[in-house]
Amino acid sequence: MLENKKEMFYPNCEKTEEGTWVCQPVLVKGDIKIESEEPIVLKPKGDNFEIIKGRGAPEELLDRLAKHFERRKI
């Protein structure tokens, strides 16, 4: 019987006084935990965000973080 592997995403973001967002996202896929070694810093740029710090984060984590902000129109 196959186990139901749940996928959970935790953005863990805070807005700074400068207007940037500092995030320490975690993506949990079953028993696998994907996270960035350092915080990801995002700066609003029009309708999107520019990654200022954290470019070395796993691509899958950055994609989920982008979707998180798109859904919320932050």
Secondary structure by P-SEA (a helix, b strand, c coil): cccbbbbbbbcccccccccbbbbbbbbbcccbbbbbcbbbbbbbccccccccccccccaaaaaaaaaaaaaacc
